[in-house]
Amino acid sequence: MTRRRRLAIAALCGLGAGIAYPLVDLAFACRIAASEACVWGKAYLPLTFALSTVLLGPVTTGAAYFFLGFGQHKDDRP
């Protein structure tokens, strides 16, 4: 797998994790629709999308890039 393809896949994983985390958190908070956590979670959803994408995205991208290239070995050339 080329570096460009690994980076593209890793970036999509990071973006997906940054977007999915607030949605999963909101789903757990909104088990009771009238709860305070659900109301505040819906109110701050755009902010949490931005923050989780900026904070969680690069960490997930780095980890995915590392694990996608972990099993690959370069040729042993002198």
N, CA and C atoms as a LAMMPS dump frame, in Angstrom:
ITEM: TIMESTEP
0
ITEM: NUMBER OF ATOMS
234
ITEM: BOX BOUNDS ff ff ff
-5.0000000000000000e+02 5.0000000000000000e+02
-5.0000000000000000e+02 5.0000000000000000e+02
-5.0000000000000000e+02 5.0000000000000000e+02
ITEM: ATOMS id mol type element x y z
1 1 1 N 0.851 -1.171 0
2 1 2 C 0 0 0
3 1 3 C 0.898 1.235 0
4 2 1 N 0.592 2.182 -0.843
5 2 2 C 1.418 3.377 -0.936
6 2 3 C 1.149 4.304 0.255
7 3 1 N 2.081 5.216 0.475
8 3 2 C 1.938 6.15 1.593
9 3 3 C 0.727 7.052 1.41
10 4 1 N 0.497 7.474 0.18
11 4 2 C -0.636 8.368 -0.086
12 4 3 C -1.959 7.669 0.223
13 5 1 N -2.058 6.417 -0.161
14 5 2 C -3.293 5.666 0.106
15 5 3 C -3.461 5.413 1.602
16 6 1 N -2.365 5.071 2.272
17 6 2 C -2.421 4.881 3.727
18 6 3 C -2.865 6.153 4.424
19 7 1 N -2.32 7.297 3.983
20 7 2 C -2.675 8.569 4.593
21 7 3 C -4.134 8.923 4.327
22 8 1 N -4.62 8.654 3.132
23 8 2 C -6.019 8.942 2.815
24 8 3 C -6.968 8.097 3.66
25 9 1 N -6.654 6.819 3.801
26 9 2 C -7.49 5.939 4.616
27 9 3 C -7.43 6.356 6.079
28 10 1 N -6.237 6.702 6.561
29 10 2 C -6.095 7.133 7.944
30 10 3 C -6.832 8.446 8.198
31 11 1 N -6.787 9.364 7.238
32 11 2 C -7.496 10.638 7.397
33 11 3 C -9.012 10.419 7.427
34 12 1 N -9.505 9.511 6.613
35 12 2 C -10.934 9.202 6.652
36 12 3 C -11.33 8.553 7.978
37 13 1 N -10.46 7.719 8.53
38 13 2 C -10.729 7.127 9.844
39 13 3 C -10.771 8.213 10.921
40 14 1 N -9.839 9.152 10.859
41 14 2 C -9.817 10.244 11.831
42 14 3 C -11.038 11.127 11.721
43 15 1 N -11.451 11.442 10.509
44 15 2 C -12.646 12.25 10.301
45 15 3 C -13.89 11.506 10.77
46 16 1 N -13.944 10.234 10.47
47 16 2 C -15.081 9.42 10.917
48 16 3 C -15.178 9.334 12.428
49 17 1 N -14.04 9.17 13.081
50 17 2 C -14.046 9.111 14.541
51 17 3 C -14.425 10.46 15.143
52 18 1 N -13.951 11.539 14.535
53 18 2 C -14.285 12.868 15.039
54 18 3 C -15.758 13.196 14.901
55 19 1 N -16.397 12.659 13.885
56 19 2 C -17.822 12.907 13.687
57 19 3 C -18.669 11.907 14.478
58 20 1 N -18.232 10.673 14.569
59 20 2 C -19.034 9.634 15.216
60 20 3 C -19.058 9.766 16.737
61 21 1 N -17.977 10.229 17.343
62 21 2 C -17.92 10.286 18.801
63 21 3 C -19.024 11.158 19.405
64 22 1 N -19.253 12.39 18.92
65 22 2 C -20.344 13.174 19.513
66 22 3 C -21.724 12.557 19.292
67 23 1 N -21.914 11.889 18.165
68 23 2 C -23.203 11.263 17.897
69 23 3 C -23.46 10.09 18.838
70 24 1 N -22.44 9.291 19.094
71 24 2 C -22.584 8.172 20.019
72 24 3 C -22.801 8.695 21.438
73 25 1 N -22.058 9.71 21.816
74 25 2 C -22.229 10.31 23.137
75 25 3 C -23.634 10.878 23.301
76 26 1 N -24.14 11.527 22.274
77 26 2 C -25.488 12.082 22.317
78 26 3 C -26.538 10.971 22.367
79 27 1 N -26.303 9.886 21.674
80 27 2 C -27.245 8.766 21.706
81 27 3 C -27.36 8.185 23.109
82 28 1 N -26.236 8.099 23.821
83 28 2 C -26.29 7.613 25.196
84 28 3 C -26.939 8.625 26.129
85 29 1 N -26.699 9.905 25.885
86 29 2 C -27.282 10.941 26.74
87 29 3 C -28.777 11.079 26.516
88 30 1 N -29.252 10.782 25.326
89 30 2 C -30.664 10.982 24.993
90 30 3 C -31.497 9.719 25.143
91 31 1 N -31.071 8.808 25.978
92 31 2 C -31.931 7.66 26.246
93 31 3 C -33.219 8.126 26.916
94 32 1 N -33.114 9.189 27.699
95 32 2 C -34.285 9.88 28.242
96 32 3 C -34.309 11.24 27.555
97 33 1 N -35.278 11.449 26.679
98 33 2 C -35.264 12.62 25.799
99 33 3 C -35.363 13.949 26.543
100 34 1 N -35.97 13.978 27.685
101 34 2 C -36.153 15.234 28.412
102 34 3 C -35.04 15.481 29.429
103 35 1 N -34.01 14.658 29.417
104 35 2 C -32.946 14.83 30.402
105 35 3 C -32.116 16.075 30.089
106 36 1 N -31.498 16.604 31.112
107 36 2 C -30.688 17.811 30.947
108 36 3 C -29.479 17.537 30.049
109 37 1 N -28.894 16.347 30.163
110 37 2 C -27.74 15.993 29.336
111 37 3 C -28.123 15.955 27.848
112 38 1 N -29.312 15.503 27.556
113 38 2 C -29.76 15.445 26.162
114 38 3 C -29.992 16.852 25.611
115 39 1 N -30.604 17.711 26.398
116 39 2 C -30.871 19.076 25.95
117 39 3 C -29.567 19.821 25.697
118 40 1 N -28.627 19.741 26.64
119 40 2 C -27.344 20.426 26.465
120 40 3 C -26.517 19.778 25.366
121 41 1 N -26.613 18.472 25.223
122 41 2 C -25.885 17.786 24.162
123 41 3 C -26.335 18.218 22.78
124 42 1 N -27.649 18.381 22.611
125 42 2 C -28.169 18.857 21.327
126 42 3 C -27.79 20.314 21.084
127 43 1 N -27.768 21.109 22.146
128 43 2 C -27.433 22.526 21.997
129 43 3 C -25.971 22.715 21.59
130 44 1 N -25.085 21.901 22.145
131 44 2 C -23.657 22.038 21.878
132 44 3 C -23.139 21.088 20.81
133 45 1 N -24.017 20.458 20.057
134 45 2 C -23.586 19.478 19.061
135 45 3 C -22.65 20.068 17.999
136 46 1 N -22.922 21.249 17.423
137 46 2 C -21.967 21.793 16.441
138 46 3 C -20.583 22.063 17.04
139 47 1 N -20.553 22.529 18.274
140 47 2 C -19.274 22.778 18.937
141 47 3 C -18.525 21.469 19.192
142 48 1 N -19.242 20.439 19.615
143 48 2 C -18.568 19.166 19.885
144 48 3 C -18.084 18.502 18.602
145 49 1 N -18.806 18.709 17.479
146 49 2 C -18.296 18.204 16.2
147 49 3 C -16.945 18.837 15.88
148 50 1 N -16.873 20.151 16.024
149 50 2 C -15.633 20.86 15.702
150 50 3 C -14.501 20.446 16.639
151 51 1 N -14.771 20.413 17.924
152 51 2 C -13.713 20.085 18.883
153 51 3 C -13.254 18.639 18.775
154 52 1 N -14.179 17.717 18.619
155 52 2 C -13.758 16.317 18.534
156 52 3 C -13.015 16.038 17.24
157 53 1 N -13.387 16.724 16.162
158 53 2 C -12.664 16.534 14.906
159 53 3 C -11.248 17.073 15.022
160 54 1 N -11.08 18.204 15.704
161 54 2 C -9.749 18.803 15.856
162 54 3 C -8.903 18.051 16.885
163 55 1 N -9.514 17.599 17.969
164 55 2 C -8.752 16.951 19.041
165 55 3 C -8.627 15.443 18.862
166 56 1 N -9.696 14.787 18.488
167 56 2 C -9.683 13.33 18.369
168 56 3 C -9.228 12.867 16.989
169 57 1 N -9.499 13.669 15.973
170 57 2 C -9.161 13.3 14.6
171 57 3 C -7.687 13.034 14.36
172 58 1 N -6.783 13.967 14.745
173 58 2 C -5.357 13.701 14.503
174 58 3 C -4.811 12.491 15.262
175 59 1 N -5.309 12.267 16.459
176 59 2 C -4.847 11.101 17.228
177 59 3 C -5.274 9.816 16.528
178 60 1 N -6.516 9.775 16.094
179 60 2 C -7.014 8.6 15.39
180 60 3 C -6.322 8.433 14.041
181 61 1 N -6.066 9.543 13.353
182 61 2 C -5.367 9.476 12.069
183 61 3 C -3.962 8.918 12.246
184 62 1 N -3.247 9.388 13.251
185 62 2 C -1.896 8.891 13.509
186 62 3 C -1.885 7.416 13.855
187 63 1 N -2.821 7.008 14.699
188 63 2 C -2.886 5.594 15.081
189 63 3 C -3.246 4.723 13.882
190 64 1 N -4.197 5.166 13.077
191 64 2 C -4.586 4.381 11.904
192 64 3 C -3.441 4.306 10.899
193 65 1 N -2.73 5.416 10.696
194 65 2 C -1.594 5.418 9.769
195 65 3 C -0.512 4.447 10.239
196 66 1 N -0.26 4.443 11.535
197 66 2 C 0.746 3.538 12.088
198 66 3 C 0.327 2.082 11.905
199 67 1 N -0.916 1.763 12.259
200 67 2 C -1.36 0.377 12.191
201 67 3 C -1.573 -0.11 10.762
202 68 1 N -1.872 0.784 9.839
203 68 2 C -1.985 0.368 8.435
204 68 3 C -0.62 0.008 7.846
205 69 1 N 0.433 0.632 8.315
206 69 2 C 1.762 0.335 7.801
207 69 3 C 2.571 -0.577 8.686
208 70 1 N 1.978 -1.053 9.78
209 70 2 C 2.718 -1.854 10.749
210 70 3 C 3.213 -3.174 10.171
211 71 1 N 2.432 -3.844 9.364
212 71 2 C 2.817 -5.161 8.861
213 71 3 C 3.676 -5.116 7.606
214 72 1 N 3.924 -3.927 7.066
215 72 2 C 4.694 -3.834 5.829
216 72 3 C 6.181 -3.713 6.144
217 73 1 N 6.98 -4.426 5.357
218 73 2 C 8.425 -4.379 5.518
219 73 3 C 9.057 -3.918 4.221
220 74 1 N 10.082 -3.112 4.326
221 74 2 C 10.804 -2.696 3.135
222 74 3 C 11.772 -3.81 2.721
223 75 1 N 12.139 -3.789 1.468
224 75 2 C 13.108 -4.771 0.981
225 75 3 C 14.453 -4.538 1.652
226 76 1 N 15.113 -5.624 1.967
227 76 2 C 16.453 -5.5 2.559
228 76 3 C 17.459 -5.308 1.449
229 77 1 N 17.837 -4.076 1.236
230 77 2 C 18.803 -3.762 0.189
231 77 3 C 20.065 -3.204 0.825
232 78 1 N 21.201 -3.597 0.283
233 78 2 C 22.448 -3.076 0.868
234 78 3 C 22.709 -1.635 0.524
